[in-house]
């Protein structure tokens, strides 16, 4: 059987198409998809400056984020009568882009205003795997096992420039920041249990 599914939340879209079927006691699934997420954030505040309440302190920032890329899923299972098992895997290869900027004003040694601009880009790759199996030991007892695996790796590079002006001091400072963040998350867990089923 073939299916095509489309949906999304918070300004994003997810599209997936795939095939599922059964043959010779096996059931299987194969699907490919694409994620297209967009998010816009804005925040601001205004209050008296902590160092000198006679001066206002304020912030106003905005950012636009995109997360796009392909994904894939597969599944395979079989019912052998006294035993059943299922194996599933999913892969996501996503590209992240961020643009942001804003202004900040306040008072420390003097009144100041800072203009910030930032851009970031990176990618995230995730493997997800699940397996579960059940073996009927008797009419009353069953052995149940499951295994879960996740491997997530992400890299994000940030470029940011802050330009601060002190009007009364006739001073302008520029701070440039370049940073690359690497994230790796690998988890493997599972369980094994014996189940007793009461018979009437």
Secondary structure, DSSP 8 states (H G I E B T S, - for coil): -EEEEEE-STT-EEEEEEEEEEETTEEEEEEEEEEEEEEEEEEEEEEE-SS-TTSEEEEEEEEEEEEEEEEEEEEEEEE-SSEEEEEEEEEEEEEEEEEEEEEEEEESSSEEEEEEEEEEEEEEEEEEEEEEEEEE-SSSEEEEEEEEEEEEEEEEEEEEEEEEEEGGGTEEEEEEEEEEEEEEEEEEEEEEEEEE----
